[in-house]
Amino acid sequence: MCREVGYEDVASFRRLFRKQAGVSPKDYRRKFQLPDYVAEARPPASGKPVRPRRAAG
């Protein structure tokens, strides 16, 4: 992630991220990750649409 935004030093990125966001990058990802049912419905990287799965029940 840090190289994608221009940081070469991982420790520096982690320190600055924590200072700005108030949490570590790991905790941020855990807190704001999409639920599985949303992540499954997202289109793949190819850009082809994906039909959402029907809920069991």
N, C-alpha and C positions, 0 to 999 in steps of 0.2 A: 504494500500500500504506500509506504513512504516514498519509494522510488517513483511511483506513478505520479506523485505530486511534486517531485523535484528534490527530495531529500536523499542524500547518499548515506548519511549517518543515522542509523536506526535509533540509537540511544537519544540523539538530539531531537529527532522527530517525536519520539515517545514523551520526552520531557516537555516539549512545547505543546504537544497535543493535550497532555494532562493539565498544563497551566491554562490553556484556553477552554477546554471542555469540562474540566473539573473531575474527569475520570480517565482511566487508562484506555488506550485504543481497544483492548480486549473487552473491558467492561462496557464500553460504548457499543461495540458490535453486539454483545450479548443483550444489552438493553433494547436496542433499536432494530434487531433483526426481524425480518418478516416472518410471520407464522408459516408453518409448512404448507398449509392449504393455499396461501397466497403465492408463495414461492413456486409451487407446482403449476399454478395457472399462468405464470409469466411466460412470455414467448421465449424460445431458445435464442441463442446468439445468432442463429441463421436468419432470424427475422420472420420465420414462418409462424403463423398463428397456431396456438395450441388450444384444443377444446378442453375446458375445465372438466374435471371428473365430477360425477354426481356423488352426493353424499350418501353414504350407506344408511339404510334404515327404511 
